[in-house]
């Protein structure tokens, strides 16, 4: 059985999207060329929590390496 090597950039992007979907209820992080879809009002505590989650994910990944 062969193991597929995981692309680190793809794994990072998937995690960032997962955090954005869970914390900000966004469908995508892709530009859609629509102010209504591309700009969102987000509370500073929600941004802080999402950044903390991303930081902790990076810290865990660094400790596993």
Backbone as ProteinMPNN parsed JSONL, in Angstrom:
{"seq_chain_A": "XXXXXXXXXXXXXXXXXXXXXXXXXXXXXXXXXXXXXXXXXXXXXXXXXXXXXXXXXXXXXXXXX", "coords_chain_A": {"N_chain_A": [[0.851, -1.173, 0.0], [0.663, 2.125, -0.935], [1.534, 5.312, 0.315], [0.158, 8.513, -0.027], [1.793, 11.555, -0.465], [1.203, 14.38, 1.456], [0.425, 17.584, 0.397], [1.857, 20.33, 1.841], [1.037, 23.04, 1.585], [-1.562, 22.801, 0.58], [-2.781, 21.443, 2.686], [-2.522, 23.389, 4.686], [-4.105, 25.467, 3.569], [-6.594, 24.194, 3.55], [-7.066, 23.887, 6.288], [-7.158, 26.589, 7.094], [-9.428, 27.424, 5.67], [-11.335, 25.782, 6.904], [-11.322, 26.811, 9.529], [-12.196, 29.445, 8.995], [-14.757, 28.91, 7.986], [-16.009, 27.757, 10.208], [-15.694, 29.718, 12.249], [-16.436, 32.193, 11.105], [-18.547, 31.663, 9.471], [-18.32, 31.488, 6.679], [-18.621, 30.632, 3.229], [-16.599, 30.271, 1.364], [-13.16, 31.161, 0.76], [-12.411, 32.285, -1.507], [-12.107, 34.924, -3.898], [-14.968, 36.608, -4.993], [-15.766, 38.75, -6.386], [-17.795, 40.486, -5.539], [-19.124, 42.839, -3.451], [-20.932, 42.222, -1.416], [-20.468, 39.528, -1.018], [-17.726, 39.325, -0.619], [-16.876, 40.985, 1.458], [-17.11, 41.237, 4.962], [-18.673, 41.862, 8.11], [-17.022, 41.465, 11.052], [-16.605, 40.547, 14.375], [-14.107, 41.715, 16.646], [-13.301, 39.917, 18.654], [-13.965, 37.507, 17.535], [-12.2, 37.388, 15.414], [-9.804, 37.351, 16.864], [-10.099, 34.864, 18.216], [-10.115, 33.09, 16.022], [-7.559, 33.545, 14.963], [-6.022, 32.706, 17.137], [-6.696, 29.992, 17.167], [-5.611, 29.176, 14.703], [-2.914, 29.731, 15.204], [-2.373, 27.919, 17.309], [-2.76, 25.521, 15.94], [-0.616, 25.618, 14.148], [1.486, 25.578, 15.983], [1.15, 23.05, 17.16], [1.626, 21.459, 14.897], [4.311, 22.09, 14.389], [5.504, 20.982, 16.636], [5.143, 18.302, 16.144], [6.841, 17.769, 14.111]], "CA_chain_A": [[0.0, 0.0, 0.0], [1.472, 3.337, -1.024], [0.976, 6.488, 0.976], [0.259, 9.738, -0.803], [2.393, 12.649, 0.275], [0.279, 15.502, 1.589], [0.975, 18.884, 0.046], [1.713, 21.192, 3.023], [0.268, 24.249, 1.261], [-2.969, 22.405, 0.458], [-3.239, 21.143, 4.045], [-2.652, 24.684, 5.355], [-5.267, 26.166, 3.011], [-7.799, 23.49, 3.998], [-7.266, 24.227, 7.691], [-7.579, 27.992, 7.157], [-10.822, 27.46, 5.222], [-12.151, 25.157, 7.952], [-11.442, 27.786, 10.614], [-13.042, 30.541, 8.506], [-16.14, 28.44, 7.889], [-16.535, 27.528, 11.543], [-15.688, 30.939, 13.062], [-17.047, 33.342, 10.435], [-19.682, 31.175, 8.674], [-18.054, 31.791, 5.269], [-18.681, 29.48, 2.33], [-15.34, 30.141, 0.655], [-12.214, 32.256, 0.898], [-12.111, 32.735, -2.865], [-12.681, 36.205, -4.301], [-16.143, 36.417, -5.839], [-16.02, 40.022, -7.078], [-19.065, 41.048, -5.096], [-18.939, 43.385, -2.101], [-21.795, 41.485, -0.485], [-19.888, 38.218, -0.757], [-16.292, 39.403, -0.315], [-16.623, 41.785, 2.659], [-17.946, 40.778, 6.074], [-18.479, 42.468, 9.422], [-16.586, 40.409, 11.976], [-16.225, 41.071, 15.684], [-12.675, 41.544, 16.923], [-13.077, 38.714, 19.451], [-14.039, 36.365, 16.626], [-10.914, 37.379, 14.703], [-8.81, 36.899, 17.839], [-10.279, 33.429, 18.436], [-9.691, 32.373, 14.817], [-6.098, 33.631, 14.897], [-5.484, 31.838, 18.191], [-6.864, 28.616, 16.711], [-4.616, 28.944, 13.654], [-1.605, 29.717, 15.867], [-2.246, 26.65, 18.03], [-2.607, 24.461, 14.934], [0.767, 25.7, 13.689], [2.357, 25.153, 17.081], [1.042, 21.577, 17.252], [2.294, 20.891, 13.737], [5.753, 22.256, 14.579], [5.941, 20.033, 17.662], [5.103, 16.952, 15.581], [7.916, 17.641, 13.11]], "C_chain_A": [[0.897, 1.237, 0.0], [0.751, 4.488, -0.343], [1.18, 7.7, 0.081], [0.848, 10.824, 0.085], [1.423, 13.831, 0.276], [1.014, 16.797, 1.268], [0.769, 19.824, 1.233], [0.885, 22.452, 2.753], [-1.223, 23.928, 1.166], [-3.557, 22.101, 1.835], [-3.452, 22.437, 4.827], [-3.91, 25.408, 4.883], [-6.572, 25.518, 3.473], [-8.098, 23.818, 5.459], [-7.748, 25.667, 7.848], [-9.041, 28.119, 6.734], [-11.744, 26.872, 6.288], [-12.368, 26.126, 9.122], [-12.371, 28.924, 10.196], [-14.509, 30.125, 8.423], [-16.764, 28.297, 9.273], [-16.678, 28.836, 12.334], [-16.472, 32.091, 12.439], [-18.238, 32.962, 9.547], [-19.547, 31.554, 7.204], [-18.148, 30.514, 4.445], [-17.323, 29.205, 1.704], [-14.435, 31.31, 1.015], [-11.762, 32.76, -0.473], [-12.777, 34.084, -3.127], [-13.843, 35.95, -5.255], [-16.571, 37.701, -6.537], [-17.408, 40.595, -6.793], [-18.861, 41.547, -3.666], [-19.723, 42.598, -1.07], [-21.191, 40.145, -0.097], [-18.435, 38.275, -0.279], [-15.961, 40.18, 0.955], [-17.62, 41.399, 3.741], [-17.642, 41.591, 7.324], [-18.16, 41.34, 10.393], [-16.141, 41.064, 13.272], [-14.746, 40.791, 15.959], [-12.403, 40.294, 17.749], [-13.168, 37.46, 18.586], [-12.746, 36.252, 15.819], [-9.822, 36.859, 15.625], [-8.896, 35.382, 18.047], [-9.813, 32.61, 17.231], [-8.171, 32.4, 14.673], [-5.449, 32.753, 15.949], [-5.586, 30.37, 17.782], [-5.834, 28.262, 15.637], [-3.211, 28.866, 14.247], [-1.377, 28.38, 16.57], [-2.075, 25.475, 17.062], [-1.181, 24.445, 14.408], [1.748, 25.233, 14.742], [2.336, 23.629, 17.23], [1.781, 20.912, 16.102], [3.813, 20.976, 13.876], [6.29, 21.273, 15.608], [5.941, 18.595, 17.156], [6.233, 16.71, 14.602], [9.232, 17.306, 13.747]], "O_chain_A": [[1.785, 1.368, 0.842], [-0.472, 4.616, -0.416], [2.251, 7.885, -0.497], [0.45, 10.987, 1.238], [0.897, 14.224, -0.765], [2.089, 17.066, 1.804], [-0.372, 20.095, 1.604], [0.114, 22.878, 3.612], [-2.055, 24.711, 1.627], [-4.7, 22.46, 2.118], [-4.441, 22.575, 5.547], [-4.689, 25.903, 5.697], [-7.546, 26.216, 3.756], [-9.258, 24.006, 5.828], [-8.646, 25.937, 8.645], [-9.809, 28.842, 7.369], [-12.82, 27.414, 6.543], [-13.479, 26.239, 9.639], [-13.244, 29.323, 10.968], [-15.399, 30.908, 8.756], [-17.917, 28.675, 9.481], [-17.683, 29.034, 13.017], [-17.1, 32.874, 13.151], [-18.865, 33.831, 8.942], [-20.534, 31.899, 6.554], [-17.791, 29.436, 4.92], [-16.935, 28.05, 1.529], [-14.903, 32.331, 1.519], [-10.838, 33.567, -0.573], [-13.875, 34.349, -2.637], [-13.721, 35.177, -6.205], [-17.608, 37.74, -7.199], [-18.089, 41.11, -7.68], [-18.476, 40.783, -2.781], [-19.23, 42.337, 0.027], [-21.381, 39.678, 1.026], [-17.973, 37.357, 0.398], [-14.857, 40.041, 1.481], [-18.814, 41.252, 3.482], [-16.495, 41.965, 7.568], [-18.926, 40.387, 10.536], [-15.38, 42.032, 13.255], [-14.21, 39.761, 15.552], [-11.363, 39.661, 17.563], [-12.514, 36.458, 18.878], [-12.258, 35.149, 15.571], [-9.008, 36.027, 15.225], [-7.873, 34.698, 18.051], [-9.191, 31.56, 17.395], [-7.563, 31.396, 14.302], [-4.429, 32.119, 15.681], [-4.664, 29.592, 18.026], [-5.256, 27.176, 15.661], [-2.408, 28.027, 13.837], [-0.31, 27.78, 16.44], [-1.325, 24.541, 17.345], [-0.597, 23.375, 14.238], [2.733, 24.565, 14.427], [3.38, 23.001, 17.404], [2.482, 19.919, 16.3], [4.522, 20.035, 13.519], [7.41, 20.782, 15.47], [6.668, 17.756, 17.687], [6.551, 15.561, 14.295], [10.237, 17.164, 13.05]]}, "name": "protein", "num_of_chains": 1, "seq": "XXXXXXXXXXXXXXXXXXXXXXXXXXXXXXXXXXXXXXXXXXXXXXXXXXXXXXXXXXXXXXXXX"}
